[in-house]
Amino acid sequence: MNMIEQLLLTPGPTPIEPHAARALSFPMRGHMDPDVFAINATIQKNLLELYGAGSDAFTCLLAGTGSLGMEAGFYNLLEPGDAVLVCANGEFGFRMAEMCKRVGAVVTLVTASIGRAIKLEDVKVALEKQPFKLVAVVHGETSTGVLNPAVEIAKLAKGHGALVTVDAVTTAGMMTYKMLEWGIDYAYTGSQKCLSAPPGVAPVAFSAAAIACVENRKTRVPLWYADLEGLRAYWDRREYHHTVAVQLHYALDAALQAALDEGMEARARRVQLVGDATLKALAVAGFEAFVPEAERLPTVLAVKLPEHLSDVKVRASLREQNVIITGGLGETAGKIWRLGLMGEAARPAYYARFLETLERVIGVSGMTEVFEQSIAIV
Ligand SMILES: *Cc1c(COP(=O)(O)O)cnc(C)c1O
């Protein structure tokens, strides 16, 4: 098959980070080889830094995508009958609620309208009505480009004695994370999002309180594969649990190191710069931001299409030019585009190419010029 290079500006997967791409072809090793354990130890240490987790937290990679990261948290921390408060204002928040139900937990939802952030006041009201074992929130809702006040929600939840799970898929790796300080007990992401490694592993972190919660369960964790105890056997005690995806560990290790070397503040600035310039440029053709500025997620730019443009046709034409972007989901389908600014996607040269291609496809000029000016001013 002749695979042509595509410019992937989707909200995941992202273009592979160059060191990670090279690491994929490192020689094969067994999953119990000392070299692989050494790489695993580096990954664990670097994940503690990425998440800002305390030294008594447990970090590792799960052998699956971000959704396994999500599911493993609920399977380990919840038991049938436990009360859980799920903040859901989009696809991924509702996915959390569905998983909690399947564990047998009793789910209470706090919602917000599509395209808007969860309100702290609503969380406060729910927390005052009854005790919860766990509060779960998606930090950056990829389906709508909304940033939820996860840090403030964590603080409220802690005040009520609940554990806190945060979906950090679109935030960890593109901004400074302080899991310990913020009172987050379980966080996860997917390798193909902000870290720009290939999909297939989920970097996760359990706080000391989360570990204690699992150790004090009345029932066994119903999911053998991602049971915290089995994960610790392999990652901490170097005992066989399951065969890990060795090449994906090489690639994740390289991408994670590259992210930490660049630094979270620099990465956050890069995203903001490219996102702001892109929004200004798209305004020339009549696109508008879908989310109010104060609630906007920096890593997924959601824009409303001008009335006269056909979502499906324009995206198909862009794909013919090997530029890939994503449309809306559910009720926003056909109405919005979601532009990925995670990891390697947030490069000025990539967005310049997208805008230049879009100019040709829709026959509007001036966007690239506005973009270049906006980038240059900063
Ligand atoms: C992509 C994503 C997930 C799920 O990750 P997969 O790797 O697709 O399983 C979960 N939460 C958020 C916010 C995401 O963007």
PDBQT file of the ligand as one rigid body, heavy atoms in Angstrom, charges set to zero:
ROOT
HETATM    1  C1  LIG A 401      -9.639  10.794  23.162  1.00  0.00    +0.000 C 
HETATM    2  C2  LIG A 401     -10.235  10.981  24.510  1.00  0.00    +0.000 A 
HETATM    3  C3  LIG A 401     -10.556   9.897  25.341  1.00  0.00    +0.000 A 
HETATM    4  C4  LIG A 401     -10.503   8.465  24.906  1.00  0.00    +0.000 C 
HETATM    5  O1  LIG A 401      -9.300   8.100  24.424  1.00  0.00    +0.000 OA
HETATM    6  P1  LIG A 401      -9.143   6.912  23.351  1.00  0.00    +0.000 P 
HETATM    7  O2  LIG A 401      -7.658   6.928  23.216  1.00  0.00    +0.000 OA
HETATM    8  O3  LIG A 401      -9.869   7.307  22.121  1.00  0.00    +0.000 OA
HETATM    9  O4  LIG A 401      -9.654   5.682  23.966  1.00  0.00    +0.000 OA
HETATM   10  C5  LIG A 401     -11.051  10.152  26.610  1.00  0.00    +0.000 A 
HETATM   11  N1  LIG A 401     -11.231  11.412  27.037  1.00  0.00    +0.000 NA
HETATM   12  C6  LIG A 401     -10.959  12.486  26.272  1.00  0.00    +0.000 A 
HETATM   13  C7  LIG A 401     -11.189  13.848  26.813  1.00  0.00    +0.000 C 
HETATM   14  C8  LIG A 401     -10.457  12.295  24.977  1.00  0.00    +0.000 A 
HETATM   15  O5  LIG A 401     -10.179  13.359  24.215  1.00  0.00    +0.000 OA
ENDROOT
TORSDOF 0
